Amino acid sequence: MQIVVNPGVITVVLYISEIISMATVDNFDVEELFVKQNSYPKVINVMKIS
């Protein structure tokens, strides 16, 4: 059985984990970081497409 993983999903997961780790280090709220980087809508769009 072969598991096919969409590269976009991997990118989003890595991106989110990176943001969360940054948020942990800087004591930022994760949503606040998303808003600051204007990336939140993009991430949601990628998730919808995948």
BELDA-V430995 format. One record per run of one state. SS is the DSSP state (a for helix, b for strand, c for the rest). FROM is the first residue (numbers start at 1). TO is the last residue. If there is no record, write none. Layout:
ss->(SS | SS)
from->(FROM | FROM)
to->(TO | TO)
//
This chain:
ss->(c | a | c | a | c | a | c)
from->(1 | 7 | 27 | 30 | 38 | 40 | 50)
to->(6 | 26 | 29 | 37 | 39 | 49 | 50)
//
